[in-house]
Amino acid sequence: MIKAWGSIRLADIESAQPADWDFAGATHARVRLPATAANEIEMQRRGFFWADRTLKASISLARCPVDPAKAMRLPVEKLEKTDGHREDLLRIACASFPYDRRFHVLPDCDASIAALVLKDWVEALDDVLACFLHGRLAGFLALARPSADTLFVQLAAVEEAFRRTGAAMSLYAGACREAAVRGVKRLNGRISTQNTAVMNLYAAFGAVFSEPEDIFLKEVGHDA
């Protein structure tokens, strides 16, 4: 699948192993593979740049050690209409992900391209929890429902000025509460191993980490 932002045309591929992919029409490629030494060596041989390793994080609501009601230091509410907050959601997201390879699709991080990618993400959000403090949007957490018994944290971010207020903990507690209300068993996410703060947050909720995946990037315009 080719995704386009400005002059960037990204071939976005998820595969079980390295293959001879068709990059026709793409300027860049992003490939996600199971994290193995053999895959890493082969992708580097093919000229790809290793960009990140991610893990699936899974919180079992039945075994969660955190009481969501006690963990919500700030009120968490559902944004019934996100349109009026899109600008704030995008501003907070752009400031929160300086290196995240979901949005930085070039080997060298480029904030202007990441902003275009994030704009598409934010415009597609429709199930959003939010924290407000002193009338300002302090942070948000967007959910998706990939299966009947699972909610998935699609995107979450807190404005830097509010990161010591407990907003992040409150949002994840709110997501657990929302999952329970909807009758699902798990709250899942996929996170970068470089983001220790979020890994620690999931760990506090008793998350189990599994399914390591590596992200590789390459400029392919000259090959296509």
C-alpha positions in Angstrom: 0.0 0.0 0.0 1.3 3.4 -1.0 0.7 6.4 1.3 1.4 9.9 0.2 2.4 13.1 2.0 3.6 15.9 -0.2 6.4 14.5 -2.3 6.8 11.4 -0.1 5.2 8.2 -1.3 5.6 5.5 1.3 5.3 1.8 0.6 4.1 0.6 4.0 4.7 -3.2 4.4 4.1 -5.7 7.2 5.6 -9.1 6.5 6.6 -12.3 8.3 10.1 -12.3 6.6 12.2 -10.4 4.1 11.0 -10.7 0.5 11.4 -9.1 -2.9 8.8 -6.5 -2.5 7.5 -4.3 -5.3 8.3 -0.7 -4.6 7.0 0.7 -7.9 5.6 4.2 -7.4 7.2 4.7 -4.0 9.9 7.1 -2.9 10.4 5.4 0.5 9.6 2.1 2.2 8.8 1.2 5.7 8.9 -2.5 6.5 7.7 -4.2 9.8 9.1 -7.6 10.5 9.2 -10.0 13.5 12.3 -9.0 15.6 15.0 -11.6 14.9 18.7 -11.3 14.3 18.4 -13.1 10.9 15.8 -10.5 9.7 17.9 -7.6 10.9 21.0 -8.9 9.1 19.1 -9.6 5.9 17.4 -6.2 5.9 20.7 -4.4 6.5 22.2 -6.4 3.6 19.3 -5.0 1.5 20.2 -1.5 2.4 17.5 -0.8 4.9 18.0 1.3 8.0 16.9 -0.2 11.3 14.7 2.4 12.9 12.9 1.0 15.9 11.7 -2.0 17.8 8.1 -2.2 19.2 6.3 -4.5 21.6 2.7 -5.4 22.0 1.5 -4.4 25.4 -1.6 -6.1 26.8 -3.4 -5.2 30.0 -5.8 -7.9 31.3 -8.7 -6.1 33.1 -9.3 -9.1 35.2 -5.7 -9.0 36.6 -5.0 -5.3 36.5 -3.4 -4.3 39.8 -4.6 -0.7 39.4 -8.0 0.6 40.5 -9.0 2.9 37.7 -11.2 5.1 39.9 -8.2 5.7 42.3 -5.7 6.2 39.5 -7.6 9.0 37.8 -6.1 12.1 39.5 -7.7 14.2 36.8 -11.2 13.8 35.4 -11.3 11.9 32.1 -14.1 12.5 29.7 -15.1 11.3 26.3 -14.9 13.9 23.5 -18.4 13.5 22.0 -17.4 15.9 19.2 -13.7 15.9 18.3 -14.0 18.4 15.5 -13.7 21.4 17.8 -10.5 20.0 19.3 -8.7 18.8 16.2 -6.2 21.7 16.3 -5.3 21.1 20.0 -5.1 17.3 19.4 -2.7 17.9 16.5 -0.6 20.4 18.3 -0.1 18.1 21.4 0.6 15.1 19.1 3.2 17.0 17.0 5.0 18.1 20.2 4.9 14.6 21.8 6.4 12.4 19.1 9.8 13.8 18.0 11.1 10.3 17.0 8.1 8.0 16.7 8.4 5.9 13.6 4.7 5.7 13.1 5.0 9.3 11.9 8.7 9.8 11.1 8.7 7.8 7.9 12.1 8.9 6.6 15.4 7.5 7.8 16.2 11.0 9.1 13.4 12.4 11.3 11.7 15.3 9.6 9.2 17.2 11.7 7.4 18.8 8.7 6.7 15.3 7.2 5.7 13.9 10.6 3.2 16.8 11.0 1.5 15.8 7.7 1.3 12.1 8.8 -0.1 13.1 12.2 -2.7 15.3 10.6 -4.1 12.3 8.8 -4.0 10.3 12.1 -5.8 13.0 14.1 -8.4 13.6 11.4 -9.3 9.9 11.5 -9.8 9.7 15.3 -13.4 9.3 16.5 -13.2 7.6 19.9 -11.2 9.9 22.1 -10.8 10.3 25.9 -9.5 13.6 27.2 -8.2 15.4 30.3 -8.8 19.1 30.8 -7.0 21.2 33.3 -7.8 24.9 33.9 -10.0 24.8 30.8 -7.2 23.5 28.6 -6.9 20.2 26.9 -4.1 18.5 28.9 -3.9 15.2 27.0 -5.9 12.6 25.1 -6.1 8.9 24.4 -7.7 7.5 21.3 -9.2 4.1 21.1 -10.0 1.5 18.4 -11.8 -1.8 18.8 -10.0 -4.4 16.7 -12.1 -7.3 18.2 -15.1 -7.9 20.3 -13.0 -8.5 23.5 -10.2 -5.9 23.0 -9.7 -2.2 22.9 -6.6 -0.8 21.4 -4.8 2.4 22.3 -4.4 4.0 18.9 -2.8 7.3 20.0 -2.1 8.9 23.3 -0.3 12.1 24.2 0.0 14.7 27.0 1.0 18.3 26.6 4.5 18.8 28.2 3.3 21.4 30.7 0.9 18.9 32.2 3.1 15.8 32.3 3.6 16.0 36.1 -0.1 16.2 36.9 -0.8 12.5 36.5 -2.7 13.1 33.2 -1.1 10.1 31.5 -2.0 7.8 34.4 -5.5 9.2 34.4 -6.0 8.7 30.7 -4.9 5.0 30.8 -7.0 4.5 33.9 -9.9 6.0 32.0 -9.3 3.7 29.1 -9.4 0.7 31.5 -12.7 2.0 32.9 -14.0 2.5 29.4 -13.0 -1.1 28.4 -14.8 -2.5 31.5 -17.9 -0.5 30.6 -17.9 -1.8 27.1 -17.4 -5.4 28.3 -14.0 -6.1 26.8 -11.3 -8.2 28.5 -8.1 -6.4 27.4 -6.6 -3.0 26.7 -3.8 -3.4 24.2 -1.3 -1.1 22.6 2.0 -1.3 20.6 4.9 0.8 21.9 8.5 1.6 21.1 11.1 0.0 23.3 12.8 3.4 23.3 9.8 5.0 25.1 10.6 3.9 28.6 8.0 6.2 30.2 5.1 4.6 28.4 6.6 1.1 29.0 6.6 1.9 32.7 3.1 3.2 32.5 1.8 -0.1 30.9 3.8 -2.1 33.5 2.1 -0.3 36.3 -1.2 -1.6 34.9 0.2 -5.1 34.9 0.7 -5.3 31.1 2.4 -8.3 29.5 4.8 -7.5 26.7 5.1 -9.7 23.6 5.5 -9.9 19.8 8.6 -7.8 19.3 8.6 -6.2 15.9 11.4 -4.3 14.1 10.8 -1.3 11.8 13.1 -0.8 8.8 13.3 2.3 6.5 14.8 2.9 3.1 14.7 5.4 0.3 13.7 3.4 -2.7 12.9 6.1 -5.4 16.1 5.3 -7.3 15.1 1.6 -7.3 11.5 1.8 -8.2 
